[in-house]
Amino acid sequence: MIQDLAKTHESMYKTAPSALFFAPGRVNLIGEHTDYSGGFVFPAALDLGIYGAFSFREDAQKRIYSASFADLGVVTLDPALEKKASLGFANYVQAVLWSLKEEGYALPKGFDITLMSTLPDGAGLSSSAALEMLIGYMMNDVFALKLELTTLVRLAKKAENEYMGVASGIMDQFAVGFGKEDHGIFLNTQTLTFEHVPLHFENHTLILTNTNKKRALVDSAYNERFASVKDAGQGLAFALGQTPQDVWEAHKVNLSPRTALRGDHVVSENARTLAAVEALKAQDYLTFGALLVASHASLKEAFEVSCEELDYLVEEHLALGALGARMTGAGFGGTMIALYAGDAPDFTELKARYQARFGFACAIYEASIASGVTRLR
């Protein structure tokens, strides 16, 4: 991949890259839709991600090419950083530059960037956060801005929320930034304190299955869920994501049934996350698996962000002997995870049944837990 990236960059811009970077995608093991209510989450960075090559220009022009969107060719960024539909993926690049500019960090020199990805777009594995963190980390490095990683995470989240219009929490960008090989990140999203927890999966296999059902968060019901969670937490002395169950039960009687359901998920999911981390520390995979199943049920029934394809895959993996399975990410499509004891079974028949039922293929791959965003050379 690195050699192809460098060759593509030189082919597109007639100059060799001066630096190469990588930002991983992320999988959230448990703690879904709790990060924007001050709860706990437990994501991990993946070895799948986005690679970037960089070189300076003599003028102020800023250009970017992505092999994943080759039909767009080399995209020239808008000097005013105005968001435009015609720019496609490059709006996320502009979002980060805008976020840096808002903080007073000007980028006076022009540059050329080439992107190549092993991360499926729209699969719920945080391709947008990976791109945001890649660009932010790259700019920080090549322009010597001397920003701390936590600041880059915050600015990437600002780009997603305020420029792109997605009302998301901080988990995705944080996981991309602070990932550690073979470790999950136990993150308190209210305080941003975290712990790297070893994932002893040597005798277990973590499987990702992409539904290949695309969804765009800006156009989905994601923002409605964000608003419902905010409404559910109004008047509480605690952040909703860390509200004790008994306090929540007394509070929710004054809420609409739908808002109460959204809050039910957040409060119970936070408790499951705490229990899941303790289970993994004790290498109690049966308990961890059961918590994954309970998480999916809550996401399906209370938070209502699952879909037929995700539910089908969860049921299929459990039928094949998975210790636990659930959707991961924002939902409405995307990816689910399943944990197997020992090696995973053959998935040929599952793939065929899925294709026959939905009319398109799913993609199944084994997950490897990797480190966060970095400069390669």
DOTILO-435655 format. One record per residue (C-alpha): x, y, z; residue in three letters; residue number from 0. Coordinates in nm, 4 decimals. Example, Ala and Ser with C-alpha at 12.3 -4.5 7.8 and 13.67 -1.06 7.14 Angstrom:
BEGIN
      east     north        up  code  pos
    1.2300   -0.4500    0.7800   ALA    0
    1.3670   -0.1060    0.7140   SER    1
END
This chain:
BEGIN
      east     north        up  code  pos
    0.0000    0.0000    0.0000   MET    0
    0.2768    0.2476    0.0931   ILE    1
    0.4624    0.1933   -0.2345   GLN    2
    0.1414    0.2268   -0.4364   ASP    3
    0.0559    0.5441   -0.2467   LEU    4
    0.3937    0.7047   -0.3175   ALA    5
    0.3823    0.6021   -0.6845   LYS    6
    0.0277    0.7344   -0.7267   THR    7
    0.1220    1.0642   -0.5648   HIS    8
    0.4201    1.1068   -0.7957   GLU    9
    0.2081    1.0138   -1.0962   SER   10
   -0.0656    1.2646   -1.0084   MET   11
    0.1556    1.5584   -0.9107   TYR   12
    0.4918    1.4891   -1.0804   LYS   13
    0.6752    1.5058   -0.7498   THR   14
    0.7603    1.2525   -0.4823   ALA   15
    0.5813    1.2837   -0.1461   PRO   16
    0.7799    1.4338    0.1387   SER   17
    0.5816    1.2505    0.4088   ALA   18
    0.3434    0.9553    0.4462   LEU   19
    0.0770    0.9097    0.7150   PHE   20
   -0.1822    0.6565    0.8342   PHE   21
   -0.5062    0.6933    1.0317   ALA   22
   -0.7019    0.3845    1.1372   PRO   23
   -1.0715    0.3222    1.1361   GLY   24
   -1.2286    0.2161    1.4617   ARG   25
   -1.4613   -0.0518    1.5893   VAL   26
   -1.6655    0.0168    1.8990   ASN   27
   -1.6761   -0.2980    2.1098   LEU   28
   -1.9567   -0.1643    2.3291   ILE   29
   -2.0913    0.1694    2.4491   GLY   30
   -2.3017    0.2823    2.1547   GLU   31
   -2.4687    0.6237    2.1373   HIS   32
   -2.3422    0.7103    2.4870   THR   33
   -2.0513    0.9344    2.3908   ASP   34
   -2.2601    1.2479    2.3397   TYR   35
   -2.4250    1.2109    2.6802   SER   36
   -2.1097    1.1927    2.8914   GLY   37
   -2.1077    0.8137    2.9218   GLY   38
   -1.8379    0.5494    2.8907   PHE   39
   -1.7365    0.3892    2.5609   VAL   40
   -1.4995    0.1094    2.4679   PHE   41
   -1.3672    0.1425    2.1101   PRO   42
   -1.0474    0.0144    1.9484   ALA   43
   -0.8505    0.1233    1.6420   ALA   44
   -0.8308   -0.1119    1.3413   LEU   45
   -0.5520   -0.2043    1.1042   ASP   46
   -0.7887   -0.0920    0.8271   LEU   47
   -0.7610    0.2771    0.7580   GLY   48
   -0.6639    0.5669    0.5329   ILE   49
   -0.3114    0.6328    0.4047   TYR   50
   -0.2024    0.9816    0.3022   GLY   51
    0.0927    1.1178    0.1029   ALA   52
    0.1909    1.4841    0.1246   PHE   53
    0.4079    1.7332   -0.0631   SER   54
    0.4318    2.1133   -0.0555   PHE   55
    0.3612    2.3354   -0.3557   ARG   56
    0.5288    2.6581   -0.4613   GLU   57
    0.1950    2.8419   -0.4716   ASP   58
   -0.0961    2.8615   -0.2243   ALA   59
   -0.3184    2.6112   -0.4057   GLN   60
   -0.4348    2.3085   -0.2048   LYS   61
   -0.5201    1.9935   -0.3970   ARG   62
   -0.6220    1.6416   -0.3010   ILE   63
   -0.6770    1.3130   -0.4819   TYR   64
   -0.8417    1.0016   -0.3385   SER   65
   -0.8131    0.6643   -0.5081   ALA   66
   -1.1472    0.5778   -0.3462   SER   67
   -1.3127    0.8610   -0.5418   PHE   68
   -1.1022    0.8465   -0.8567   ALA   69
   -1.3912    0.9723   -1.0687   ASP   70
   -1.3514    1.3145   -0.9052   LEU   71
   -0.9886    1.3358   -1.0169   GLY   72
   -0.7624    1.5858   -0.8440   VAL   73
   -0.9852    1.8153   -0.6375   VAL   74
   -0.8782    2.1741   -0.5783   THR   75
   -0.9991    2.2972   -0.2420   LEU   76
   -1.2016    2.6162   -0.2233   ASP   77
   -0.9751    2.9043   -0.1076   PRO   78
   -1.2576    3.0276    0.1158   ALA   79
   -1.3182    2.6715    0.2459   LEU   80
   -1.6828    2.6919    0.1461   GLU   81
   -1.8626    2.3575    0.1619   LYS   82
   -1.9832    2.2463   -0.1805   LYS   83
   -2.1591    1.9273   -0.2895   ALA   84
   -1.9319    1.9064   -0.5936   SER   85
   -1.6277    1.8606   -0.3687   LEU   86
   -1.7581    1.5312   -0.2273   GLY   87
   -1.5172    1.3721    0.0225   PHE   88
   -1.2944    1.6826    0.0068   ALA   89
   -1.5486    1.8684    0.2201   ASN   90
   -1.4169    1.6667    0.5147   TYR   91
   -1.0667    1.7894    0.4339   VAL   92
   -1.1909    2.1471    0.4163   GLN   93
   -1.3749    2.0931    0.7442   ALA   94
   -1.0490    2.0238    0.9268   VAL   95
   -0.8713    2.3185    0.7627   LEU   96
   -1.1667    2.5362    0.8619   TRP   97
   -1.1479    2.4068    1.2190   SER   98
   -0.7763    2.4882    1.2351   LEU   99
   -0.8408    2.8338    1.0887   LYS  100
   -1.1108    2.8983    1.3490   GLU  101
   -0.8491    2.8287    1.6156   GLU  102
   -0.6093    3.0757    1.4566   GLY  103
   -0.3867    2.8323    1.2669   TYR  104
   -0.3302    2.9548    0.9118   ALA  105
   -0.1688    2.7277    0.6529   LEU  106
    0.0110    2.9731    0.4225   PRO  107
    0.1706    2.7270    0.1831   LYS  108
   -0.0068    2.5170   -0.0766   GLY  109
    0.0137    2.1392   -0.0853   PHE  110
   -0.0840    1.8236   -0.2696   ASP  111
   -0.2292    1.5184   -0.0930   ILE  112
   -0.2999    1.1664   -0.2153   THR  113
   -0.5275    0.9289   -0.0239   LEU  114
   -0.5646    0.5516   -0.0434   MET  115
   -0.7903    0.3526    0.1853   SER  116
   -0.8452   -0.0034    0.3042   THR  117
   -1.1478    0.1145    0.5015   LEU  118
   -1.4960    0.0645    0.3545   PRO  119
   -1.6739    0.3978    0.3152   ASP  120
   -2.0037    0.4247    0.5006   GLY  121
   -1.9508    0.0959    0.6876   ALA  122
   -1.9809    0.2368    1.0380   GLY  123
   -1.6056    0.2053    1.0986   LEU  124
   -1.5462    0.5805    1.1159   SER  125
   -1.4005    0.6537    0.7759   SER  126
   -1.4926    1.0195    0.8268   SER  127
   -1.3144    1.0407    1.1636   ALA  128
   -1.0128    0.8625    1.0150   ALA  129
   -0.9957    1.1198    0.7338   LEU  130
   -1.0425    1.4115    0.9729   GLU  131
   -0.7708    1.2880    1.2086   MET  132
   -0.5381    1.2060    0.9192   LEU  133
   -0.5638    1.5599    0.7809   ILE  134
   -0.5353    1.7226    1.1223   GLY  135
   -0.2345    1.5125    1.2216   TYR  136
   -0.0736    1.5731    0.8827   MET  137
   -0.1183    1.9514    0.9028   MET  138
    0.0123    1.9545    1.2593   ASN  139
    0.3225    1.7648    1.1489   ASP  140
    0.4166    1.9356    0.8224   VAL  141
    0.3370    2.2890    0.9388   PHE  142
    0.4898    2.2303    1.2856   ALA  143
    0.1784    2.3584    1.4655   LEU  144
    0.2801    2.1775    1.7867   LYS  145
   -0.0779    2.0883    1.8818   LEU  146
   -0.1352    1.8098    2.1347   GLU  147
   -0.3203    1.4986    2.0218   LEU  148
   -0.6176    1.5791    2.2447   THR  149
   -0.6460    1.9174    2.0723   THR  150
   -0.6414    1.7517    1.7303   LEU  151
   -0.9202    1.5203    1.8446   VAL  152
   -1.1255    1.8176    1.9623   ARG  153
   -1.0710    2.0076    1.6363   LEU  154
   -1.1654    1.7025    1.4285   ALA  155
   -1.4879    1.6702    1.6273   LYS  156
   -1.5556    2.0406    1.5708   LYS  157
   -1.5090    1.9864    1.1969   ALA  158
   -1.7616    1.7011    1.2021   GLU  159
   -2.0172    1.8844    1.4151   ASN  160
   -2.0026    2.2446    1.3004   GLU  161
   -1.8811    2.2237    0.9410   TYR  162
   -2.0234    1.8886    0.8256   MET  163
   -2.3367    1.9171    1.0386   GLY  164
   -2.3246    1.5771    1.2105   VAL  165
   -2.4139    1.6010    1.5801   ALA  166
   -2.1755    1.3268    1.6924   SER  167
   -1.9764    1.2718    2.0091   GLY  168
   -1.6013    1.2527    2.0517   ILE  169
   -1.5524    0.8740    2.0560   MET  170
   -1.4596    0.8191    1.6913   ASP  171
   -1.1927    1.0856    1.6668   GLN  172
   -1.0550    0.9883    2.0084   PHE  173
   -1.0243    0.6219    1.9116   ALA  174
   -0.8489    0.7106    1.5855   VAL  175
   -0.6075    0.9326    1.7766   GLY  176
   -0.5375    0.7232    2.0855   PHE  177
   -0.5633    0.3670    1.9540   GLY  178
   -0.3104    0.1120    2.0829   LYS  179
   -0.2277   -0.2237    1.9291   GLU  180
   -0.4166   -0.5134    2.0932   ASP  181
   -0.5902   -0.2770    2.3368   HIS  182
   -0.9349   -0.1266    2.3714   GLY  183
   -0.9830    0.2315    2.4929   ILE  184
   -1.2015    0.2604    2.8026   PHE  185
   -1.2988    0.6266    2.7710   LEU  186
   -1.4997    0.8521    2.9990   ASN  187
   -1.6433    1.0930    2.7425   THR  188
   -1.7343    1.3474    3.0096   GLN  189
   -1.3793    1.3920    3.1425   THR  190
   -1.1770    1.2403    2.8538   LEU  191
   -0.9876    1.0274    3.1041   THR  192
   -0.9126    0.6862    2.9572   PHE  193
   -0.7463    0.3520    3.0110   GLU  194
   -0.5913    0.1177    2.7551   HIS  195
   -0.7334   -0.2268    2.8357   VAL  196
   -0.5538   -0.5331    2.6919   PRO  197
   -0.7676   -0.7445    2.4577   LEU  198
   -0.6605   -1.1031    2.5140   HIS  199
   -0.8133   -1.2369    2.1940   PHE  200
   -0.5325   -1.4862    2.1237   GLU  201
   -0.7767   -1.7775    2.1553   ASN  202
   -1.0753   -1.5871    2.0227   HIS  203
   -1.1632   -1.4302    1.6907   THR  204
   -1.3325   -1.0940    1.6413   LEU  205
   -1.5245   -1.0830    1.3139   ILE  206
   -1.6561   -0.7733    1.1374   LEU  207
   -1.9411   -0.8077    0.8916   THR  208
   -2.0273   -0.5133    0.6709   ASN  209
   -2.3907   -0.5114    0.5605   THR  210
   -2.2899   -0.3028    0.2588   ASN  211
   -2.6066   -0.1058    0.3209   LYS  212
   -2.4851    0.2501    0.2853   LYS  213
   -2.6057    0.5288    0.5058   ARG  214
   -2.5161    0.8954    0.5325   ALA  215
   -2.5325    1.0244    0.8892   LEU  216
   -2.6213    1.3785    0.7903   VAL  217
   -2.9291    1.2521    0.6072   ASP  218
   -3.0243    0.9802    0.8550   SER  219
   -3.2085    0.9919    1.1860   ALA  220
   -2.8796    1.0285    1.3742   TYR  221
   -2.9340    1.3943    1.4558   ASN  222
   -3.2829    1.3129    1.5862   GLU  223
   -3.1332    1.0608    1.8282   ARG  224
   -2.8811    1.3205    1.9419   PHE  225
   -3.1622    1.5649    2.0153   ALA  226
   -3.3677    1.2995    2.1977   SER  227
   -3.0739    1.2140    2.4227   VAL  228
   -3.0274    1.5824    2.5023   LYS  229
   -3.3972    1.6112    2.5885   ASP  230
   -3.3830    1.2998    2.8052   ALA  231
   -3.1019    1.4458    3.0139   GLY  232
   -3.2672    1.7818    3.0826   GLN  233
   -3.2977    1.8445    3.4563   GLY  234
   -3.0717    1.5615    3.5705   LEU  235
   -2.7976    1.6282    3.8238   ALA  236
   -2.5766    1.3770    3.6408   PHE  237
   -2.4763    1.3474    3.2786   ALA  238
   -2.7361    1.1150    3.1261   LEU  239
   -2.4647    0.8669    3.0293   GLY  240
   -2.3640    0.8299    3.3937   GLN  241
   -2.7016    0.8531    3.5645   THR  242
   -2.7728    0.5740    3.8173   PRO  243
   -3.0601    0.3459    3.7195   GLN  244
   -3.2804    0.4374    4.0180   ASP  245
   -3.2400    0.8107    3.9516   VAL  246
   -3.3245    0.7554    3.5861   TRP  247
   -3.6385    0.5537    3.6664   GLU  248
   -3.7732    0.8377    3.8807   ALA  249
   -3.6799    1.1001    3.6184   HIS  250
   -3.8219    0.9364    3.3080   LYS  251
   -4.1845    0.9339    3.4246   VAL  252
   -4.2033    1.2984    3.3163   ASN  253
   -4.0781    1.2298    2.9626   LEU  254
   -4.2562    1.1319    2.6437   SER  255
   -4.2523    0.7561    2.5785   PRO  256
   -4.0084    0.7891    2.2876   ARG  257
   -3.7657    1.0147    2.4766   THR  258
   -3.7820    0.7778    2.7743   ALA  259
   -3.6928    0.4858    2.5476   LEU  260
   -3.3897    0.6708    2.4130   ARG  261
   -3.2770    0.7383    2.7670   GLY  262
   -3.3404    0.3770    2.8690   ASP  263
   -3.0837    0.2718    2.6126   HIS  264
   -2.8215    0.5258    2.7175   VAL  265
   -2.8437    0.4466    3.0894   VAL  266
   -2.8476    0.0686    3.0428   SER  267
   -2.5753    0.0786    2.7744   GLU  268
   -2.3463    0.2687    3.0062   ASN  269
   -2.3907   -0.0015    3.2707   ALA  270
   -2.3214   -0.2706    3.0098   ARG  271
   -2.0020   -0.0932    2.9060   THR  272
   -1.8700   -0.0861    3.2617   LEU  273
   -1.9543   -0.4542    3.3030   ALA  274
   -1.8013   -0.5457    2.9666   ALA  275
   -1.4670   -0.3866    3.0505   VAL  276
   -1.4525   -0.5772    3.3787   GLU  277
   -1.5451   -0.9000    3.1978   ALA  278
   -1.2637   -0.8559    2.9456   LEU  279
   -1.0147   -0.7729    3.2193   LYS  280
   -1.1136   -1.1034    3.3828   ALA  281
   -1.1085   -1.2759    3.0402   GLN  282
   -1.4722   -1.3743    3.0984   ASP  283
   -1.5761   -1.4005    2.7359   TYR  284
   -1.9149   -1.5597    2.8039   LEU  285
   -2.0249   -1.2576    3.0063   THR  286
   -1.8775   -1.0211    2.7494   PHE  287
   -2.0659   -1.2010    2.4722   GLY  288
   -2.3942   -1.1821    2.6602   ALA  289
   -2.3449   -0.8081    2.7051   LEU  290
   -2.2926   -0.7674    2.3292   LEU  291
   -2.6252   -0.9428    2.2654   VAL  292
   -2.8035   -0.7252    2.5236   ALA  293
   -2.6496   -0.4133    2.3683   SER  294
   -2.7844   -0.5033    2.0264   HIS  295
   -3.1321   -0.5707    2.1645   ALA  296
   -3.1366   -0.2264    2.3275   SER  297
   -3.0101   -0.0554    2.0115   LEU  298
   -3.2797   -0.2333    1.8126   LYS  299
   -3.5766   -0.1934    2.0448   GLU  300
   -3.5140    0.1172    2.2571   ALA  301
   -3.2849    0.3331    2.0442   PHE  302
   -3.4245    0.2039    1.7131   GLU  303
   -3.1070    0.2384    1.5077   VAL  304
   -3.0704   -0.1168    1.3804   SER  305
   -3.2069   -0.2471    1.0508   CYS  306
   -3.3168   -0.5769    0.8990   GLU  307
   -2.9715   -0.6510    0.7565   GLU  308
   -2.7943   -0.5952    1.0901   LEU  309
   -3.0507   -0.7985    1.2837   ASP  310
   -3.0215   -1.0831    1.0360   TYR  311
   -2.6412   -1.0946    1.0624   LEU  312
   -2.6488   -1.0869    1.4419   VAL  313
   -2.8889   -1.3826    1.4453   GLU  314
   -2.6831   -1.5716    1.1868   GLU  315
   -2.3560   -1.5294    1.3756   HIS  316
   -2.5162   -1.6385    1.7021   LEU  317
   -2.6592   -1.9434    1.5271   ALA  318
   -2.3081   -2.0278    1.4049   LEU  319
   -2.1811   -2.0301    1.7625   GLY  320
   -2.0632   -1.6735    1.8284   ALA  321
   -2.0364   -1.5916    2.1983   LEU  322
   -2.1888   -1.2537    2.1265   GLY  323
   -2.2801   -1.0249    1.8386   ALA  324
   -2.4142   -0.6735    1.7909   ARG  325
   -2.4258   -0.3819    1.5523   MET  326
   -2.1427   -0.1327    1.5924   THR  327
   -2.1355    0.2333    1.4980   GLY  328
   -2.4243    0.4699    1.4431   ALA  329
   -2.6528    0.2085    1.2891   GLY  330
   -2.9066    0.2298    1.0061   PHE  331
   -2.6730   -0.0078    0.8187   GLY  332
   -2.2979   -0.0333    0.8345   GLY  333
   -2.1175   -0.3066    1.0266   THR  334
   -2.1731   -0.5554    1.3088   MET  335
   -1.9248   -0.7499    1.5220   ILE  336
   -1.9196   -1.1084    1.6469   ALA  337
   -1.6820   -1.2781    1.8905   LEU  338
   -1.6011   -1.6473    1.8492   TYR  339
   -1.4113   -1.8794    2.0797   ALA  340
   -1.1169   -2.0220    1.8841   GLY  341
   -1.1211   -1.9918    1.5069   ASP  342
   -1.4238   -1.8584    1.3245   ALA  343
   -1.6377   -2.1028    1.1239   PRO  344
   -1.6713   -2.1045    0.7476   ASP  345
   -1.9016   -1.8243    0.6341   PHE  346
   -1.9708   -1.9415    0.2785   THR  347
   -2.3325   -2.0372    0.3453   GLU  348
   -2.4000   -1.7243    0.5514   LEU  349
   -2.2798   -1.5081    0.2632   LYS  350
   -2.4975   -1.6980    0.0170   ALA  351
   -2.8070   -1.6697    0.2355   ARG  352
   -2.7491   -1.2993    0.2871   TYR  353
   -2.7077   -1.2426   -0.0875   GLN  354
   -3.0261   -1.4359   -0.1617   ALA  355
   -3.2287   -1.2491    0.0980   ARG  356
   -3.1150   -0.8906    0.0389   PHE  357
   -2.9947   -0.8934   -0.3187   GLY  358
   -2.6429   -0.7702   -0.2437   PHE  359
   -2.3367   -0.9167   -0.0743   ALA  360
   -2.2051   -0.8658    0.2768   CYS  361
   -1.8315   -0.8483    0.3463   ALA  362
   -1.6739   -1.0477    0.6293   ILE  363
   -1.3252   -0.9960    0.7670   TYR  364
   -1.1270   -1.0696    1.0817   GLU  365
   -1.0427   -0.7653    1.2907   ALA  366
   -0.6924   -0.6794    1.4040   SER  367
   -0.6590   -0.4102    1.6699   ILE  368
   -0.4008   -0.1462    1.5754   ALA  369
   -0.2430    0.1786    1.6963   SER  370
   -0.3670    0.5308    1.6291   GLY  371
   -0.2866    0.7949    1.3697   VAL  372
    0.0839    0.8228    1.2899   THR  373
    0.3495    0.9426    1.0465   ARG  374
    0.4910    0.6474    0.8537   LEU  375
    0.7917    0.8241    0.7021   ARG  376
END
